[in-house]
C-alpha cells in the first residue's frame, strides 16, 4: 500500500533549496541517524527495553521539531547511503551495527517520504518492520511485502522490481542458435555429483595423516578462540596509544558494547572490559578531560536503576547458567551511587544467585559508608529499606540500631521482618529492648521472628511478656509454628524457673480432669527441652509413655536434647 512514485509539489524555482540550509541538513541527518540507532537497539533488546524507549522518544521529538522547518521529508536510498536533496545524510561507515541503507536497498526500496504525523501514528510500526526483516529467513516475506501489508497514513515509499535495475534482456528478433541434441544412440557421460577426499589422494601435495591432525587442531583452536577478548584487547591498545579523538571513540564503542555483552549473558567479558577501563584510568597516564569524562559517564550508567533492573532480568532469564563468580566480578565495578538500586534489586529479585551477588555488592559499597546505609534504612521504598536493614545487621552498624528499630512501625510486614533479623544480629541492649513489644505484632511472620530473635539474644526481660502469651487465647488459636517458637523462647529465657508452668501444661489436669490439647502439650515439651536441668528432665519423663503420639514424639525429641 502507498507504494507509488511520489508526486510532491516542488519548491518555486526562485526559492533556495532546503539542502542549502546547514541547520535543516543537520536536523535531517539526526533524524535519519536516529532511525539507525533505534533499529540497532530494537535488534539488541528484541523490542523491549528502557534504552529502546529512550531512543524512540528522542527520534519522535526530533521528527516533530523537523516539521517546523520542512513540510515533509523525502530521502533517496542508495546501496551504502541515504540522500536528502542530493546530500548524504547517512553512510554505512558512520554507524556501527546493521547497515540501514543496505537493508532498504537490497529489497528494492529507492525512496522514502515522511509526512507530519508519522512520528505519532507510523513510527513504531515502521521500526518494527525494519527489525523484523533481519530475523526473516530467505524463503519468508521481504520488506516490500511487509510494507505493503500496512495501511500507512503519513508515509510513502517508491521501489523497483528485482529485474528493473542492472539487467539486460536479449533483443527481440535475433536468431537463436539451436540447442545441441544428444542422439539416442549415444550414451552421455555420467555427471559427477560429489567430491571425495579420495579424488585428491594421488595429488602431489596431498596432506599425510600427521599433517591432517595438525590442521584439524589448528582449525579447532581457531574456532574455539575467544574473539571477544581479542577484540577488547585491540580496542584498549588504541585507547592507550591513540590520540584524544580516537580515545573518545574507543570509550564510546565500549559504551555500546556493554549492553551487548550483558544481553548476550557474557558477564565475564563485561567485567573484563570494565576492569581494563579502570586499569587505563588508574595507570598513572594523564587522560584528556573529555576522554576521562566519557569513561566516567560509562560507569555512571551502571548506577542507574534501569541498568540494575535490566541486569537482574538477564540473570533471572538465564537461570542456573549464570556464574555467580562472573556476576560478582561484574558487580564489583558498580559505583557507590548504585547502592540504592542494588538494595532494591537484592530484595525483589526472584533469582537466588542474583540476590546473593547483589547483596554482596551492596555490602561492599555500604561498608565504608555507614551513614548512607542509615539513610537508606528510612527510604520510602520498602525493598530499599528492608535491604538496608539487613546490611546494618550484617555489618554490625550498632549506631544504626535506633534507625532500624523505627522500621518496626512500618506497615509492610516484609520490612518489619528484615528489621527484626537485623536487630537480632546487632546484639545490643537497645536492639533487644526494641524487639520485645513486637511480640504482639499483627503479622504472624513478624511475631515468630521476634520470638526466635529474643531466644537467640537470651533477653530475659521479655520473659513476663512471653509467659503471658502462653496462657493467651491468641496463642492457643495460632498456627503450630508460632506456638513452638513462643514455647521454645520461653523455655530458653525462663530456665529452671519456667519448669513449673511448662510441666503444668504438659502433665497437669483441670479440676474436671481435662488436659490441654495434644499440640499445646507437645509445645510445652519442646519448651522443657530448652531447659537443661534435672527438674525439666523429670517433667518430660513423666509424659514419655503418653498415649498421644504427637506428645510422645515431642517428649522423646526434648529428652534427647536435655540429655546431651
Steps between C-alpha positions, in 0.01 A plus 500: 500500500605857431789364292480750214728737319485813711343812352587769749474869418850636433610831644485813287789543264599816675513342846827378639535123531434378856824303475692827495391571857764347735257496794236311300764258372621434857145433623429260212829323568411453868157358407643247252777401740233469769329235284828304482562520876143406588521203260827382657354524852178328385703204373716489813213491751243331274260792526477526880735726692508837678799584279289438187217714638748782555632485142151486350375794708805703399437418132132589540588838648754577225250419225236719663751787511599442135150587372552860617777521239381265222149417369605136446816288488588322177821291481656281232651160582832388352685178576723657766347846549175680560473835318296813562502771237797316345700516824597188696334515842591139587795285395564136583830580671352757740298263717614165632266204481234444233533701176165679477560613141583150372210344694261718299691491169534122472122453502442762232408808704635810326317793659328576830277793586383589849218747571402678823320255729728207407677521836174449690314244286751311286845516667467196729363281219775613260777416750337166575501409129864604456596281796288211378670468161830421671343196665329359189633204305561528128176317418286728717347840429719785383493867596270603216240242600504619861474866396216422259300317769461816710277794425737793555349835585805728485758299309567426134768299326620429145655171397628310195439140403796259531570501121450872456862600561823376343338219291524493119243289319581349154388707204198378312528348151849361543546147372570250771752223451335161514566303815724199465304177501651176625431213270308213661769269378764683702544445875588827673778489756368476859504827692720521809277604792738470797862569580693268733838530667592187305502712183804684635699222663730459203565875477857615548421725800237292679539514882609192692321389820729692737454821304124447492491464880701819545273684258188379682651610833577847361147533360349387830719744695397783269131413531526483881699822530337769717456774243348734759828516691699566184261773388502668841878483525530663158265776612693570818828509310351786299377661820847506653692606188248701301432869472221666704250472217563130457501445876157661529376279216634186672321590825182558300538157339550347845177668612317339207660161565399487866123444443588258219713289734238511773224407260703203378558385857877554470536641848862389520592697187308803626694485828825461308423808290416712805815378674712605204338844501576537870857387435546763231348772717723415799821423311651838579473628145313829483195461278351801320202650680236398241628142494497468879152658512367253242654211695344625822164532327515133403535399866229747603260309276552194721349688795169559323203297630406391147853358445484294819144387418607393150795305642271323748257413218785348296621295797150377583436394139837323477430302819764254614724570199616825661823471697477667838873565479463688171200694629688596814800613296277722286320650799838578653532788252166663589555847651383610850201679345354161408448399866129587503413314175708200616313484832166517320594228252656282770171493689266459203686264262354153449846351439691376804828542312414859414386583855819366658731675254308828516506510879873420503559793263280724714691393811829592332366848419336555840790386721703821469190723514269403791337843495356430154373165625317667790337740255386215275349325806242781509432489124136510392557201270433185709755293308776758551419538871493123555827449314668779697375350828651162416836659421494696827481167683751324280754781536419546872438873467394531866443876482228432241297297751246779568454551122424133453274490808280767340435258214295285740222757459499480119178362344686244284544166679801418283680810623417419864636145463823639352524744792456217753774291338730803490443588867571140595838520323590830667489335845477828687276585800325770298425254221378230740273737688348620172406143407292419808183702413496338154391171662149641463541595131198446280693279255581139584836497318613801700394347832681173424815688396491706821455194725795325337712814514434552871587138569825537310584823682391346836323824584358404841300823529254352247414208731184656657358587157570150371350340812182702454484394135511125589166525677343735244212411275688638199787254536263206555334584167828574321671273249732229630815676377424807708414298812825302479702822460339659808533190723865442402581868555339490844686184599831646390445830687325377816738212573425287807249759622280420201481125568190523721290683236607272217456185717147613585414536129662166411388278786239695694121460498217739567267450801273311261787265408553641152842553345621761252479415130763266360670780301522732803650218710748416222606867487550500878722192465714681242524796736624269779757365256662845506556475880794277576417424861403182690157646582429546127615145426273366779197683356571362156551144628154513659348536152730260314226233478214739416233342281498797261760428225558874437586554867720186516696613194559850641598359843749258344657779297523728807653225717773441244582873512503516882722192537766617254 
